[in-house]
């Protein structure tokens, strides 16, 4: 493959496997993570949880993305919801872990 690739997602053309809603959600999560990632390391070094990111994550409305619509979720398939996890982990693995624990255990 030739071209300029930002990451493995674009290199593998993974958006080809997402629904339009999945692509929109993935892009929204990437924009958010790109915005907060520069400040996350300060919290890592001080061992503090970045509580200021929680309202922004809530605005993304990603919790329950793979739950059926009848139960209040978005009804996204596994690939679309996996794209959300990919973008969170791409920005910061600890934020992805926080999301996964609250999304899957709750």
C-alpha distance (Angstrom), angle and dihedral (degrees) to the residues before:
residue distance angle dihedral
X1 . . .
X2 3.75 . .
X3 3.76 128.6 .
X4 3.76 144.3 68.2
X5 3.76 111.0 -60.1
X6 3.76 124.4 -171.8
X7 3.79 95.9 -161.8
X8 3.79 145.0 -22.2
X9 3.82 91.7 -76.8
X10 3.78 93.3 62.7
X11 3.81 92.7 37.1
X12 3.81 90.2 58.7
X13 3.84 93.4 41.3
X14 3.79 89.9 -125.8
X15 3.80 93.6 165.8
X16 3.82 85.3 73.1
X17 3.81 87.1 72.0
X18 3.81 96.9 48.8
X19 3.76 129.8 88.6
X20 3.81 117.3 -121.2
X21 3.82 89.0 -101.6
X22 3.81 89.8 50.6
X23 3.79 91.7 51.6
X24 3.80 91.4 49.8
X25 3.79 92.0 48.8
X26 3.81 92.9 46.5
X27 3.79 91.1 51.4
X28 3.81 92.4 47.4
X29 3.81 91.0 51.2
X30 3.82 91.3 47.3
X31 3.83 91.4 51.5
X32 3.80 90.5 49.6
X33 3.80 94.0 46.9
X34 3.81 91.5 47.0
X35 3.80 87.3 54.0
X36 3.82 97.1 50.1
X37 3.81 102.3 31.6
X38 3.84 95.9 83.4
X39 3.81 90.5 61.1
X40 3.81 98.6 42.3
X41 3.81 95.6 81.7
X42 3.81 90.1 63.6
X43 3.80 88.3 61.2
X44 3.78 93.3 45.4
X45 3.78 92.0 53.2
X46 3.81 92.7 47.6
X47 3.84 94.8 40.4
X48 3.80 91.3 -125.6
X49 3.77 125.3 138.8
X50 3.82 111.7 -121.1
X51 3.81 97.2 -126.2
X52 3.80 89.3 172.0
X53 3.82 90.6 74.2
X54 3.81 95.5 59.7
X55 3.85 97.0 80.8
X56 3.80 90.2 49.8
X57 3.79 91.3 50.7
X58 3.80 89.4 49.2
X59 3.81 89.8 53.7
X60 3.81 89.1 56.8
X61 3.83 88.6 62.4
X62 3.78 91.9 -147.0
X63 3.80 99.4 138.2
X64 3.76 108.5 103.3
X65 3.79 93.6 13.3
X66 3.80 90.6 142.9
X67 3.80 95.3 44.0
X68 3.80 118.6 104.0
X69 3.80 115.8 -91.9
X70 3.83 89.6 -121.8
X71 3.80 88.3 63.8
X72 3.79 94.5 48.2
X73 3.80 98.9 -92.1
X74 3.78 131.4 116.9
X75 3.80 94.8 -109.9
X76 3.80 93.3 -130.5
X77 3.78 120.5 167.1
X78 3.82 123.2 -115.0
X79 3.81 94.4 -96.1
X80 3.81 93.2 52.5
X81 3.79 93.1 47.7
X82 3.82 89.7 43.6
X83 3.80 88.7 56.5
X84 3.80 87.8 58.0
X85 3.81 90.8 53.4
X86 3.80 90.5 46.5
X87 3.80 92.1 55.3
X88 3.79 93.1 46.5
X89 3.81 91.9 49.8
X90 3.79 91.8 43.3
X91 3.79 88.2 60.1
X92 3.81 98.3 39.2
X93 3.79 130.6 -18.8
X94 3.80 93.3 -147.2
X95 3.81 91.4 56.8
X96 3.81 89.2 49.4
X97 3.80 89.3 50.8
X98 3.81 91.3 49.4
X99 3.81 90.0 51.3
X100 3.80 94.3 44.7
X101 3.79 93.8 50.5
X102 3.79 93.7 48.4
X103 3.77 94.0 40.5
X104 3.79 99.6 44.7
X105 3.78 104.0 30.8
X106 3.78 95.5 43.2
